[in-house]
Structures are given as structure tokens and as C-alpha cells.
């Protein structure tokens, strides 16, 4: 069994769809993630932000 790691959701800021997951490092935990990623729902590159915990 693998040890559970703190995965975070990366959500499209336009449609709120969770498109990506990433591991959060201690360094990255300091600030909110904002990434430009392709959203298959919007069918374009949008700004993606860190989703809520859970
Ligand atoms: Zn979207």
C-alpha cells in the first residue's frame, strides 16, 4: 500500500471542473496555485486554480 499523499485538485476557474491533480510540496503550500491549463470542458486554455480541500 502506498502512503497517502496530499493531492490537491486543480480546477478550471471558468467552469469549475476538476481537470488535474497535483501533489503539494511544502514550498508550494505557501501560495495558491494558478496554472494555465487546457480545459476539455471549455475546450480552451484557461486559468486553473487550486480546488477546495476534500
Ligand atoms: Zn473549464
mmCIF file of the protein (N, C-alpha, C, O) and its ligand, coordinates in Angstrom:
data_MODEL
# 
_entry.id   MODEL 
# 
loop_
_entity.id 
_entity.type 
_entity.pdbx_number_of_molecules 
1 polymer     1 
2 non-polymer 1 
# 
_entity_poly.entity_id                      1 
_entity_poly.type                           'polypeptide(L)' 
_entity_poly.nstd_linkage                   no 
_entity_poly.nstd_monomer                   no 
_entity_poly.pdbx_seq_one_letter_code       
;(UNK)(UNK)(UNK)(UNK)(UNK)(UNK)(UNK)(UNK)(UNK)(UNK)(UNK)(UNK)(UNK)(UNK)(UNK)(UNK)
(UNK)(UNK)(UNK)(UNK)(UNK)(UNK)(UNK)(UNK)(UNK)(UNK)(UNK)(UNK)(UNK)(UNK)(UNK)(UNK)
(UNK)(UNK)(UNK)(UNK)(UNK)(UNK)(UNK)(UNK)(UNK)(UNK)(UNK)(UNK)(UNK)(UNK)(UNK)(UNK)
(UNK)(UNK)(UNK)(UNK)(UNK)(UNK)
;
_entity_poly.pdbx_seq_one_letter_code_can   XXXXXXXXXXXXXXXXXXXXXXXXXXXXXXXXXXXXXXXXXXXXXXXXXXXXXX 
_entity_poly.pdbx_strand_id                 A 
# 
loop_
_entity_poly_seq.entity_id 
_entity_poly_seq.num 
_entity_poly_seq.mon_id 
_entity_poly_seq.hetero 
1 1  UNK n 
1 2  UNK n 
1 3  UNK n 
1 4  UNK n 
1 5  UNK n 
1 6  UNK n 
1 7  UNK n 
1 8  UNK n 
1 9  UNK n 
1 10 UNK n 
1 11 UNK n 
1 12 UNK n 
1 13 UNK n 
1 14 UNK n 
1 15 UNK n 
1 16 UNK n 
1 17 UNK n 
1 18 UNK n 
1 19 UNK n 
1 20 UNK n 
1 21 UNK n 
1 22 UNK n 
1 23 UNK n 
1 24 UNK n 
1 25 UNK n 
1 26 UNK n 
1 27 UNK n 
1 28 UNK n 
1 29 UNK n 
1 30 UNK n 
1 31 UNK n 
1 32 UNK n 
1 33 UNK n 
1 34 UNK n 
1 35 UNK n 
1 36 UNK n 
1 37 UNK n 
1 38 UNK n 
1 39 UNK n 
1 40 UNK n 
1 41 UNK n 
1 42 UNK n 
1 43 UNK n 
1 44 UNK n 
1 45 UNK n 
1 46 UNK n 
1 47 UNK n 
1 48 UNK n 
1 49 UNK n 
1 50 UNK n 
1 51 UNK n 
1 52 UNK n 
1 53 UNK n 
1 54 UNK n 
# 
loop_
_struct_asym.id 
_struct_asym.entity_id 
A 1 
B 2 
# 
loop_
_chem_comp.id 
_chem_comp.type 
_chem_comp.mon_nstd_flag 
UNK 'L-peptide linking' . 
ZN  non-polymer         . 
# 
_pdbx_entity_nonpoly.entity_id   2 
_pdbx_entity_nonpoly.name        ? 
_pdbx_entity_nonpoly.comp_id     ZN 
# 
_pdbx_nonpoly_scheme.asym_id         B 
_pdbx_nonpoly_scheme.entity_id       2 
_pdbx_nonpoly_scheme.mon_id          ZN 
_pdbx_nonpoly_scheme.ndb_seq_num     1 
_pdbx_nonpoly_scheme.pdb_seq_num     101 
_pdbx_nonpoly_scheme.auth_seq_num    101 
_pdbx_nonpoly_scheme.pdb_mon_id      ZN 
_pdbx_nonpoly_scheme.auth_mon_id     ZN 
_pdbx_nonpoly_scheme.pdb_strand_id   A 
_pdbx_nonpoly_scheme.pdb_ins_code    . 
# 
loop_
_atom_site.group_PDB 
_atom_site.id 
_atom_site.type_symbol 
_atom_site.label_atom_id 
_atom_site.label_alt_id 
_atom_site.label_comp_id 
_atom_site.label_asym_id 
_atom_site.label_entity_id 
_atom_site.label_seq_id 
_atom_site.pdbx_PDB_ins_code 
_atom_site.Cartn_x 
_atom_site.Cartn_y 
_atom_site.Cartn_z 
_atom_site.occupancy 
_atom_site.B_iso_or_equiv 
_atom_site.pdbx_formal_charge 
_atom_site.auth_seq_id 
_atom_site.auth_comp_id 
_atom_site.auth_asym_id 
_atom_site.auth_atom_id 
_atom_site.pdbx_PDB_model_num 
ATOM   1   N  N  . UNK A 1 1  ? 0.827   -1.221 0.000   1.00 0.00 ? 1   UNK A N  1 
ATOM   2   C  CA . UNK A 1 1  ? 0.000   0.000  0.000   1.00 0.00 ? 1   UNK A CA 1 
ATOM   3   C  C  . UNK A 1 1  ? 0.854   1.261  0.000   1.00 0.00 ? 1   UNK A C  1 
ATOM   4   O  O  . UNK A 1 1  ? 1.815   1.389  0.758   1.00 0.00 ? 1   UNK A O  1 
ATOM   5   N  N  . UNK A 1 2  ? 0.486   2.151  -0.841  1.00 0.00 ? 2   UNK A N  1 
ATOM   6   C  CA . UNK A 1 2  ? 1.211   3.409  -0.920  1.00 0.00 ? 2   UNK A CA 1 
ATOM   7   C  C  . UNK A 1 2  ? 0.751   4.345  0.190   1.00 0.00 ? 2   UNK A C  1 
ATOM   8   O  O  . UNK A 1 2  ? -0.397  4.309  0.633   1.00 0.00 ? 2   UNK A O  1 
ATOM   9   N  N  . UNK A 1 3  ? 1.657   5.152  0.605   1.00 0.00 ? 3   UNK A N  1 
ATOM   10  C  CA . UNK A 1 3  ? 1.336   6.149  1.615   1.00 0.00 ? 3   UNK A CA 1 
ATOM   11  C  C  . UNK A 1 3  ? 0.511   7.259  0.969   1.00 0.00 ? 3   UNK A C  1 
ATOM   12  O  O  . UNK A 1 3  ? 0.819   7.735  -0.124  1.00 0.00 ? 3   UNK A O  1 
ATOM   13  N  N  . UNK A 1 4  ? -0.517  7.645  1.659   1.00 0.00 ? 4   UNK A N  1 
ATOM   14  C  CA . UNK A 1 4  ? -1.368  8.718  1.121   1.00 0.00 ? 4   UNK A CA 1 
ATOM   15  C  C  . UNK A 1 4  ? -0.635  10.040 1.117   1.00 0.00 ? 4   UNK A C  1 
ATOM   16  O  O  . UNK A 1 4  ? -0.071  10.475 2.121   1.00 0.00 ? 4   UNK A O  1 
ATOM   17  N  N  . UNK A 1 5  ? -0.664  10.661 -0.041  1.00 0.00 ? 5   UNK A N  1 
ATOM   18  C  CA . UNK A 1 5  ? -0.003  11.953 -0.167  1.00 0.00 ? 5   UNK A CA 1 
ATOM   19  C  C  . UNK A 1 5  ? -1.049  13.035 -0.376  1.00 0.00 ? 5   UNK A C  1 
ATOM   20  O  O  . UNK A 1 5  ? -2.139  12.778 -0.887  1.00 0.00 ? 5   UNK A O  1 
ATOM   21  N  N  . UNK A 1 6  ? -0.704  14.232 0.024   1.00 0.00 ? 6   UNK A N  1 
ATOM   22  C  CA . UNK A 1 6  ? -1.673  15.320 -0.076  1.00 0.00 ? 6   UNK A CA 1 
ATOM   23  C  C  . UNK A 1 6  ? -1.868  15.794 -1.510  1.00 0.00 ? 6   UNK A C  1 
ATOM   24  O  O  . UNK A 1 6  ? -1.214  16.731 -1.968  1.00 0.00 ? 6   UNK A O  1 
ATOM   25  N  N  . UNK A 1 7  ? -2.767  15.136 -2.196  1.00 0.00 ? 7   UNK A N  1 
ATOM   26  C  CA . UNK A 1 7  ? -3.106  15.572 -3.544  1.00 0.00 ? 7   UNK A CA 1 
ATOM   27  C  C  . UNK A 1 7  ? -4.072  16.741 -3.474  1.00 0.00 ? 7   UNK A C  1 
ATOM   28  O  O  . UNK A 1 7  ? -4.953  16.802 -2.617  1.00 0.00 ? 7   UNK A O  1 
ATOM   29  N  N  . UNK A 1 8  ? -3.883  17.639 -4.375  1.00 0.00 ? 8   UNK A N  1 
ATOM   30  C  CA . UNK A 1 8  ? -4.824  18.754 -4.470  1.00 0.00 ? 8   UNK A CA 1 
ATOM   31  C  C  . UNK A 1 8  ? -5.436  18.780 -5.857  1.00 0.00 ? 8   UNK A C  1 
ATOM   32  O  O  . UNK A 1 8  ? -4.824  18.360 -6.838  1.00 0.00 ? 8   UNK A O  1 
ATOM   33  N  N  . UNK A 1 9  ? -6.652  19.281 -5.913  1.00 0.00 ? 9   UNK A N  1 
ATOM   34  C  CA . UNK A 1 9  ? -7.351  19.386 -7.177  1.00 0.00 ? 9   UNK A CA 1 
ATOM   35  C  C  . UNK A 1 9  ? -6.986  20.697 -7.852  1.00 0.00 ? 9   UNK A C  1 
ATOM   36  O  O  . UNK A 1 9  ? -6.797  21.726 -7.203  1.00 0.00 ? 9   UNK A O  1 
ATOM   37  N  N  . UNK A 1 10 ? -6.894  20.629 -9.149  1.00 0.00 ? 10  UNK A N  1 
ATOM   38  C  CA . UNK A 1 10 ? -6.689  21.843 -9.933  1.00 0.00 ? 10  UNK A CA 1 
ATOM   39  C  C  . UNK A 1 10 ? -7.953  22.054 -10.768 1.00 0.00 ? 10  UNK A C  1 
ATOM   40  O  O  . UNK A 1 10 ? -8.259  21.274 -11.669 1.00 0.00 ? 10  UNK A O  1 
ATOM   41  N  N  . UNK A 1 11 ? -8.666  23.109 -10.451 1.00 0.00 ? 11  UNK A N  1 
ATOM   42  C  CA . UNK A 1 11 ? -9.946  23.372 -11.087 1.00 0.00 ? 11  UNK A CA 1 
ATOM   43  C  C  . UNK A 1 11 ? -9.863  24.501 -12.099 1.00 0.00 ? 11  UNK A C  1 
ATOM   44  O  O  . UNK A 1 11 ? -9.129  25.474 -11.927 1.00 0.00 ? 11  UNK A O  1 
ATOM   45  N  N  . UNK A 1 12 ? -10.633 24.337 -13.149 1.00 0.00 ? 12  UNK A N  1 
ATOM   46  C  CA . UNK A 1 12 ? -10.803 25.408 -14.122 1.00 0.00 ? 12  UNK A CA 1 
ATOM   47  C  C  . UNK A 1 12 ? -11.541 26.556 -13.436 1.00 0.00 ? 12  UNK A C  1 
ATOM   48  O  O  . UNK A 1 12 ? -12.580 26.349 -12.810 1.00 0.00 ? 12  UNK A O  1 
ATOM   49  N  N  . UNK A 1 13 ? -11.003 27.750 -13.558 1.00 0.00 ? 13  UNK A N  1 
ATOM   50  C  CA . UNK A 1 13 ? -11.631 28.893 -12.890 1.00 0.00 ? 13  UNK A CA 1 
ATOM   51  C  C  . UNK A 1 13 ? -12.883 29.357 -13.634 1.00 0.00 ? 13  UNK A C  1 
ATOM   52  O  O  . UNK A 1 13 ? -13.661 30.155 -13.109 1.00 0.00 ? 13  UNK A O  1 
ATOM   53  N  N  . UNK A 1 14 ? -13.075 28.861 -14.846 1.00 0.00 ? 14  UNK A N  1 
ATOM   54  C  CA . UNK A 1 14 ? -14.238 29.258 -15.639 1.00 0.00 ? 14  UNK A CA 1 
ATOM   55  C  C  . UNK A 1 14 ? -15.431 28.347 -15.361 1.00 0.00 ? 14  UNK A C  1 
ATOM   56  O  O  . UNK A 1 14 ? -16.511 28.824 -15.012 1.00 0.00 ? 14  UNK A O  1 
ATOM   57  N  N  . UNK A 1 15 ? -15.237 27.033 -15.514 1.00 0.00 ? 15  UNK A N  1 
ATOM   58  C  CA . UNK A 1 15 ? -16.357 26.108 -15.381 1.00 0.00 ? 15  UNK A CA 1 
ATOM   59  C  C  . UNK A 1 15 ? -16.293 25.296 -14.092 1.00 0.00 ? 15  UNK A C  1 
ATOM   60  O  O  . UNK A 1 15 ? -17.214 24.535 -13.796 1.00 0.00 ? 15  UNK A O  1 
ATOM   61  N  N  . UNK A 1 16 ? -15.235 25.445 -13.334 1.00 0.00 ? 16  UNK A N  1 
ATOM   62  C  CA . UNK A 1 16 ? -15.049 24.784 -12.045 1.00 0.00 ? 16  UNK A CA 1 
ATOM   63  C  C  . UNK A 1 16 ? -14.881 23.263 -12.146 1.00 0.00 ? 16  UNK A C  1 
ATOM   64  O  O  . UNK A 1 16 ? -15.037 22.544 -11.159 1.00 0.00 ? 16  UNK A O  1 
ATOM   65  N  N  . UNK A 1 17 ? -14.570 22.804 -13.314 1.00 0.00 ? 17  UNK A N  1 
ATOM   66  C  CA . UNK A 1 17 ? -14.321 21.381 -13.489 1.00 0.00 ? 17  UNK A CA 1 
ATOM   67  C  C  . UNK A 1 17 ? -12.924 21.041 -12.989 1.00 0.00 ? 17  UNK A C  1 
ATOM   68  O  O  . UNK A 1 17 ? -11.961 21.757 -13.266 1.00 0.00 ? 17  UNK A O  1 
ATOM   69  N  N  . UNK A 1 18 ? -12.827 19.957 -12.261 1.00 0.00 ? 18  UNK A N  1 
ATOM   70  C  CA . UNK A 1 18 ? -11.527 19.499 -11.807 1.00 0.00 ? 18  UNK A CA 1 
ATOM   71  C  C  . UNK A 1 18 ? -10.849 18.730 -12.937 1.00 0.00 ? 18  UNK A C  1 
ATOM   72  O  O  . UNK A 1 18 ? -11.277 17.638 -13.310 1.00 0.00 ? 18  UNK A O  1 
ATOM   73  N  N  . UNK A 1 19 ? -9.828  19.298 -13.451 1.00 0.00 ? 19  UNK A N  1 
ATOM   74  C  CA . UNK A 1 19 ? -9.150  18.707 -14.606 1.00 0.00 ? 19  UNK A CA 1 
ATOM   75  C  C  . UNK A 1 19 ? -7.829  18.049 -14.262 1.00 0.00 ? 19  UNK A C  1 
ATOM   76  O  O  . UNK A 1 19 ? -7.378  17.150 -14.972 1.00 0.00 ? 19  UNK A O  1 
ATOM   77  N  N  . UNK A 1 20 ? -7.218  18.476 -13.204 1.00 0.00 ? 20  UNK A N  1 
ATOM   78  C  CA . UNK A 1 20 ? -5.898  17.980 -12.875 1.00 0.00 ? 20  UNK A CA 1 
ATOM   79  C  C  . UNK A 1 20 ? -5.754  17.757 -11.377 1.00 0.00 ? 20  UNK A C  1 
ATOM   80  O  O  . UNK A 1 20 ? -6.453  18.351 -10.555 1.00 0.00 ? 20  UNK A O  1 
ATOM   81  N  N  . UNK A 1 21 ? -4.823  16.878 -11.064 1.00 0.00 ? 21  UNK A N  1 
ATOM   82  C  CA . UNK A 1 21 ? -4.453  16.679 -9.673  1.00 0.00 ? 21  UNK A CA 1 
ATOM   83  C  C  . UNK A 1 21 ? -2.957  16.868 -9.565  1.00 0.00 ? 21  UNK A C  1 
ATOM   84  O  O  . UNK A 1 21 ? -2.206  16.545 -10.485 1.00 0.00 ? 21  UNK A O  1 
ATOM   85  N  N  . UNK A 1 22 ? -2.547  17.381 -8.462  1.00 0.00 ? 22  UNK A N  1 
ATOM   86  C  CA . UNK A 1 22 ? -1.111  17.534 -8.264  1.00 0.00 ? 22  UNK A CA 1 
ATOM   87  C  C  . UNK A 1 22 ? -0.766  17.307 -6.806  1.00 0.00 ? 22  UNK A C  1 
ATOM   88  O  O  . UNK A 1 22 ? -1.612  17.404 -5.917  1.00 0.00 ? 22  UNK A O  1 
ATOM   89  N  N  . UNK A 1 23 ? 0.467   17.012 -6.594  1.00 0.00 ? 23  UNK A N  1 
ATOM   90  C  CA . UNK A 1 23 ? 0.953   16.872 -5.223  1.00 0.00 ? 23  UNK A CA 1 
ATOM   91  C  C  . UNK A 1 23 ? 1.438   18.233 -4.756  1.00 0.00 ? 23  UNK A C  1 
ATOM   92  O  O  . UNK A 1 23 ? 2.051   18.989 -5.510  1.00 0.00 ? 23  UNK A O  1 
ATOM   93  N  N  . UNK A 1 24 ? 1.157   18.520 -3.524  1.00 0.00 ? 24  UNK A N  1 
ATOM   94  C  CA . UNK A 1 24 ? 1.551   19.808 -2.988  1.00 0.00 ? 24  UNK A CA 1 
ATOM   95  C  C  . UNK A 1 24 ? 2.824   19.649 -2.158  1.00 0.00 ? 24  UNK A C  1 
ATOM   96  O  O  . UNK A 1 24 ? 2.879   18.876 -1.201  1.00 0.00 ? 24  UNK A O  1 
ATOM   97  N  N  . UNK A 1 25 ? 3.817   20.388 -2.550  1.00 0.00 ? 25  UNK A N  1 
ATOM   98  C  CA . UNK A 1 25 ? 5.045   20.364 -1.772  1.00 0.00 ? 25  UNK A CA 1 
ATOM   99  C  C  . UNK A 1 25 ? 4.951   21.428 -0.683  1.00 0.00 ? 25  UNK A C  1 
ATOM   100 O  O  . UNK A 1 25 ? 4.108   22.322 -0.746  1.00 0.00 ? 25  UNK A O  1 
ATOM   101 N  N  . UNK A 1 26 ? 5.802   21.322 0.287   1.00 0.00 ? 26  UNK A N  1 
ATOM   102 C  CA . UNK A 1 26 ? 5.788   22.304 1.381   1.00 0.00 ? 26  UNK A CA 1 
ATOM   103 C  C  . UNK A 1 26 ? 6.024   23.716 0.860   1.00 0.00 ? 26  UNK A C  1 
ATOM   104 O  O  . UNK A 1 26 ? 5.451   24.694 1.339   1.00 0.00 ? 26  UNK A O  1 
ATOM   105 N  N  . UNK A 1 27 ? 6.893   23.776 -0.142  1.00 0.00 ? 27  UNK A N  1 
ATOM   106 C  CA . UNK A 1 27 ? 7.232   25.064 -0.729  1.00 0.00 ? 27  UNK A CA 1 
ATOM   107 C  C  . UNK A 1 27 ? 6.006   25.663 -1.429  1.00 0.00 ? 27  UNK A C  1 
ATOM   108 O  O  . UNK A 1 27 ? 5.724   26.853 -1.289  1.00 0.00 ? 27  UNK A O  1 
ATOM   109 N  N  . UNK A 1 28 ? 5.295   24.841 -2.170  1.00 0.00 ? 28  UNK A N  1 
ATOM   110 C  CA . UNK A 1 28 ? 4.139   25.313 -2.932  1.00 0.00 ? 28  UNK A CA 1 
ATOM   111 C  C  . UNK A 1 28 ? 2.956   25.621 -2.030  1.00 0.00 ? 28  UNK A C  1 
ATOM   112 O  O  . UNK A 1 28 ? 2.061   26.374 -2.413  1.00 0.00 ? 28  UNK A O  1 
ATOM   113 N  N  . UNK A 1 29 ? 2.948   25.043 -0.832  1.00 0.00 ? 29  UNK A N  1 
ATOM   114 C  CA . UNK A 1 29 ? 1.822   25.217 0.071   1.00 0.00 ? 29  UNK A CA 1 
ATOM   115 C  C  . UNK A 1 29 ? 1.692   26.653 0.564   1.00 0.00 ? 29  UNK A C  1 
ATOM   116 O  O  . UNK A 1 29 ? 0.654   27.051 1.094   1.00 0.00 ? 29  UNK A O  1 
ATOM   117 N  N  . UNK A 1 30 ? 2.726   27.398 0.386   1.00 0.00 ? 30  UNK A N  1 
ATOM   118 C  CA . UNK A 1 30 ? 2.728   28.786 0.859   1.00 0.00 ? 30  UNK A CA 1 
ATOM   119 C  C  . UNK A 1 30 ? 1.750   29.655 0.092   1.00 0.00 ? 30  UNK A C  1 
ATOM   120 O  O  . UNK A 1 30 ? 1.114   30.546 0.654   1.00 0.00 ? 30  UNK A O  1 
ATOM   121 N  N  . UNK A 1 31 ? 1.641   29.387 -1.186  1.00 0.00 ? 31  UNK A N  1 
ATOM   122 C  CA . UNK A 1 31 ? 0.792   30.243 -2.003  1.00 0.00 ? 31  UNK A CA 1 
ATOM   123 C  C  . UNK A 1 31 ? -0.178  29.413 -2.838  1.00 0.00 ? 31  UNK A C  1 
ATOM   124 O  O  . UNK A 1 31 ? 0.032   28.223 -3.075  1.00 0.00 ? 31  UNK A O  1 
ATOM   125 N  N  . UNK A 1 32 ? -1.232  30.069 -3.270  1.00 0.00 ? 32  UNK A N  1 
ATOM   126 C  CA . UNK A 1 32 ? -2.238  29.410 -4.104  1.00 0.00 ? 32  UNK A CA 1 
ATOM   127 C  C  . UNK A 1 32 ? -1.691  29.179 -5.502  1.00 0.00 ? 32  UNK A C  1 
ATOM   128 O  O  . UNK A 1 32 ? -1.004  30.014 -6.091  1.00 0.00 ? 32  UNK A O  1 
ATOM   129 N  N  . UNK A 1 33 ? -2.030  28.015 -5.990  1.00 0.00 ? 33  UNK A N  1 
ATOM   130 C  CA . UNK A 1 33 ? -1.595  27.675 -7.330  1.00 0.00 ? 33  UNK A CA 1 
ATOM   131 C  C  . UNK A 1 33 ? -2.480  28.336 -8.380  1.00 0.00 ? 33  UNK A C  1 
ATOM   132 O  O  . UNK A 1 33 ? -3.701  28.402 -8.239  1.00 0.00 ? 33  UNK A O  1 
ATOM   133 N  N  . UNK A 1 34 ? -1.853  28.808 -9.400  1.00 0.00 ? 34  UNK A N  1 
ATOM   134 C  CA . UNK A 1 34 ? -2.584  29.329 -10.555 1.00 0.00 ? 34  UNK A CA 1 
ATOM   135 C  C  . UNK A 1 34 ? -1.840  28.886 -11.800 1.00 0.00 ? 34  UNK A C  1 
ATOM   136 O  O  . UNK A 1 34 ? -0.708  29.296 -12.055 1.00 0.00 ? 34  UNK A O  1 
ATOM   137 N  N  . UNK A 1 35 ? -2.497  28.052 -12.556 1.00 0.00 ? 35  UNK A N  1 
ATOM   138 C  CA . UNK A 1 35 ? -1.850  27.480 -13.721 1.00 0.00 ? 35  UNK A CA 1 
ATOM   139 C  C  . UNK A 1 35 ? -2.701  27.666 -14.956 1.00 0.00 ? 35  UNK A C  1 
ATOM   140 O  O  . UNK A 1 35 ? -3.928  27.583 -14.903 1.00 0.00 ? 35  UNK A O  1 
ATOM   141 N  N  . UNK A 1 36 ? -2.049  27.911 -16.044 1.00 0.00 ? 36  UNK A N  1 
ATOM   142 C  CA . UNK A 1 36 ? -2.774  27.958 -17.312 1.00 0.00 ? 36  UNK A CA 1 
ATOM   143 C  C  . UNK A 1 36 ? -2.724  26.566 -17.923 1.00 0.00 ? 36  UNK A C  1 
ATOM   144 O  O  . UNK A 1 36 ? -1.671  26.057 -18.310 1.00 0.00 ? 36  UNK A O  1 
ATOM   145 N  N  . UNK A 1 37 ? -3.921  25.970 -17.992 1.00 0.00 ? 37  UNK A N  1 
ATOM   146 C  CA . UNK A 1 37 ? -4.020  24.596 -18.484 1.00 0.00 ? 37  UNK A CA 1 
ATOM   147 C  C  . UNK A 1 37 ? -5.167  24.495 -19.467 1.00 0.00 ? 37  UNK A C  1 
ATOM   148 O  O  . UNK A 1 37 ? -6.067  25.333 -19.517 1.00 0.00 ? 37  UNK A O  1 
ATOM   149 N  N  . UNK A 1 38 ? -5.091  23.428 -20.245 1.00 0.00 ? 38  UNK A N  1 
ATOM   150 C  CA . UNK A 1 38 ? -6.181  23.196 -21.189 1.00 0.00 ? 38  UNK A CA 1 
ATOM   151 C  C  . UNK A 1 38 ? -7.355  22.554 -20.467 1.00 0.00 ? 38  UNK A C  1 
ATOM   152 O  O  . UNK A 1 38 ? -7.200  21.558 -19.761 1.00 0.00 ? 38  UNK A O  1 
ATOM   153 N  N  . UNK A 1 39 ? -8.533  23.140 -20.655 1.00 0.00 ? 39  UNK A N  1 
ATOM   154 C  CA . UNK A 1 39 ? -9.751  22.598 -20.075 1.00 0.00 ? 39  UNK A CA 1 
ATOM   155 C  C  . UNK A 1 39 ? -10.565 21.945 -21.184 1.00 0.00 ? 39  UNK A C  1 
ATOM   156 O  O  . UNK A 1 39 ? -10.919 22.591 -22.171 1.00 0.00 ? 39  UNK A O  1 
ATOM   157 N  N  . UNK A 1 40 ? -10.857 20.663 -21.013 1.00 0.00 ? 40  UNK A N  1 
ATOM   158 C  CA . UNK A 1 40 ? -11.596 19.937 -22.055 1.00 0.00 ? 40  UNK A CA 1 
ATOM   159 C  C  . UNK A 1 40 ? -13.063 20.338 -22.072 1.00 0.00 ? 40  UNK A C  1 
ATOM   160 O  O  . UNK A 1 40 ? -13.748 20.146 -23.077 1.00 0.00 ? 40  UNK A O  1 
ATOM   161 N  N  . UNK A 1 41 ? -13.552 20.895 -20.962 1.00 0.00 ? 41  UNK A N  1 
ATOM   162 C  CA . UNK A 1 41 ? -14.939 21.354 -20.908 1.00 0.00 ? 41  UNK A CA 1 
ATOM   163 C  C  . UNK A 1 41 ? -15.093 22.688 -21.651 1.00 0.00 ? 41  UNK A C  1 
ATOM   164 O  O  . UNK A 1 41 ? -16.020 22.866 -22.441 1.00 0.00 ? 41  UNK A O  1 
ATOM   165 N  N  . UNK A 1 42 ? -14.184 23.604 -21.391 1.00 0.00 ? 42  UNK A N  1 
ATOM   166 C  CA . UNK A 1 42 ? -14.204 24.889 -22.079 1.00 0.00 ? 42  UNK A CA 1 
ATOM   167 C  C  . UNK A 1 42 ? -13.600 24.774 -23.481 1.00 0.00 ? 42  UNK A C  1 
ATOM   168 O  O  . UNK A 1 42 ? -13.809 25.638 -24.333 1.00 0.00 ? 42  UNK A O  1 
ATOM   169 N  N  . UNK A 1 43 ? -12.868 23.720 -23.696 1.00 0.00 ? 43  UNK A N  1 
ATOM   170 C  CA . UNK A 1 43 ? -12.171 23.490 -24.974 1.00 0.00 ? 43  UNK A CA 1 
ATOM   171 C  C  . UNK A 1 43 ? -11.194 24.597 -25.302 1.00 0.00 ? 43  UNK A C  1 
ATOM   172 O  O  . UNK A 1 43 ? -11.008 24.965 -26.462 1.00 0.00 ? 43  UNK A O  1 
ATOM   173 N  N  . UNK A 1 44 ? -10.581 25.115 -24.271 1.00 0.00 ? 44  UNK A N  1 
ATOM   174 C  CA . UNK A 1 44 ? -9.531  26.111 -24.477 1.00 0.00 ? 44  UNK A CA 1 
ATOM   175 C  C  . UNK A 1 44 ? -8.653  26.161 -23.236 1.00 0.00 ? 44  UNK A C  1 
ATOM   176 O  O  . UNK A 1 44 ? -8.955  25.553 -22.209 1.00 0.00 ? 44  UNK A O  1 
ATOM   177 N  N  . UNK A 1 45 ? -7.578  26.890 -23.358 1.00 0.00 ? 45  UNK A N  1 
ATOM   178 C  CA . UNK A 1 45 ? -6.688  27.052 -22.220 1.00 0.00 ? 45  UNK A CA 1 
ATOM   179 C  C  . UNK A 1 45 ? -7.238  28.125 -21.299 1.00 0.00 ? 45  UNK A C  1 
ATOM   180 O  O  . UNK A 1 45 ? -7.472  29.261 -21.709 1.00 0.00 ? 45  UNK A O  1 
ATOM   181 N  N  . UNK A 1 46 ? -7.437  27.743 -20.053 1.00 0.00 ? 46  UNK A N  1 
ATOM   182 C  CA . UNK A 1 46 ? -7.990  28.672 -19.080 1.00 0.00 ? 46  UNK A CA 1 
ATOM   183 C  C  . UNK A 1 46 ? -7.098  28.695 -17.838 1.00 0.00 ? 46  UNK A C  1 
ATOM   184 O  O  . UNK A 1 46 ? -6.179  27.891 -17.684 1.00 0.00 ? 46  UNK A O  1 
ATOM   185 N  N  . UNK A 1 47 ? -7.402  29.624 -16.985 1.00 0.00 ? 47  UNK A N  1 
ATOM   186 C  CA . UNK A 1 47 ? -6.683  29.692 -15.723 1.00 0.00 ? 47  UNK A CA 1 
ATOM   187 C  C  . UNK A 1 47 ? -7.250  28.653 -14.774 1.00 0.00 ? 47  UNK A C  1 
ATOM   188 O  O  . UNK A 1 47 ? -8.459  28.592 -14.553 1.00 0.00 ? 47  UNK A O  1 
ATOM   189 N  N  . UNK A 1 48 ? -6.380  27.849 -14.225 1.00 0.00 ? 48  UNK A N  1 
ATOM   190 C  CA . UNK A 1 48 ? -6.793  26.813 -13.286 1.00 0.00 ? 48  UNK A CA 1 
ATOM   191 C  C  . UNK A 1 48 ? -6.269  27.154 -11.908 1.00 0.00 ? 48  UNK A C  1 
ATOM   192 O  O  . UNK A 1 48 ? -5.129  27.585 -11.737 1.00 0.00 ? 48  UNK A O  1 
ATOM   193 N  N  . UNK A 1 49 ? -7.131  26.948 -10.938 1.00 0.00 ? 49  UNK A N  1 
ATOM   194 C  CA . UNK A 1 49 ? -6.734  27.254 -9.571  1.00 0.00 ? 49  UNK A CA 1 
ATOM   195 C  C  . UNK A 1 49 ? -6.905  26.044 -8.680  1.00 0.00 ? 49  UNK A C  1 
ATOM   196 O  O  . UNK A 1 49 ? -7.623  25.095 -8.997  1.00 0.00 ? 49  UNK A O  1 
ATOM   197 N  N  . UNK A 1 50 ? -6.240  26.113 -7.588  1.00 0.00 ? 50  UNK A N  1 
ATOM   198 C  CA . UNK A 1 50 ? -6.303  25.059 -6.581  1.00 0.00 ? 50  UNK A CA 1 
ATOM   199 C  C  . UNK A 1 50 ? -7.721  24.905 -6.053  1.00 0.00 ? 50  UNK A C  1 
ATOM   200 O  O  . UNK A 1 50 ? -8.350  25.885 -5.654  1.00 0.00 ? 50  UNK A O  1 
ATOM   201 N  N  . UNK A 1 51 ? -8.222  23.680 -6.051  1.00 0.00 ? 51  UNK A N  1 
ATOM   202 C  CA . UNK A 1 51 ? -9.566  23.435 -5.567  1.00 0.00 ? 51  UNK A CA 1 
ATOM   203 C  C  . UNK A 1 51 ? -9.629  23.406 -4.054  1.00 0.00 ? 51  UNK A C  1 
ATOM   204 O  O  . UNK A 1 51 ? -8.607  23.463 -3.371  1.00 0.00 ? 51  UNK A O  1 
ATOM   205 N  N  . UNK A 1 52 ? -10.833 23.317 -3.548  1.00 0.00 ? 52  UNK A N  1 
ATOM   206 C  CA . UNK A 1 52 ? -11.021 23.250 -2.099  1.00 0.00 ? 52  UNK A CA 1 
ATOM   207 C  C  . UNK A 1 52 ? -10.567 21.910 -1.566  1.00 0.00 ? 52  UNK A C  1 
ATOM   208 O  O  . UNK A 1 52 ? -10.505 20.921 -2.296  1.00 0.00 ? 52  UNK A O  1 
ATOM   209 N  N  . UNK A 1 53 ? -10.261 21.893 -0.321  1.00 0.00 ? 53  UNK A N  1 
ATOM   210 C  CA . UNK A 1 53 ? -9.841  20.656 0.340   1.00 0.00 ? 53  UNK A CA 1 
ATOM   211 C  C  . UNK A 1 53 ? -10.947 19.617 0.309   1.00 0.00 ? 53  UNK A C  1 
ATOM   212 O  O  . UNK A 1 53 ? -12.133 19.936 0.388   1.00 0.00 ? 53  UNK A O  1 
ATOM   213 N  N  . UNK A 1 54 ? -10.531 18.386 0.193   1.00 0.00 ? 54  UNK A N  1 
ATOM   214 C  CA . UNK A 1 54 ? -11.532 17.342 0.262   1.00 0.00 ? 54  UNK A CA 1 
ATOM   215 C  C  . UNK A 1 54 ? -11.413 16.328 -0.827  1.00 0.00 ? 54  UNK A C  1 
ATOM   216 O  O  . UNK A 1 54 ? -12.204 15.386 -0.884  1.00 0.00 ? 54  UNK A O  1 
HETATM 217 ZN ZN . ZN  B 2 .  ? -13.306 24.956 -17.957 1.00 0.00 ? 101 ZN  A ZN 1 
# 
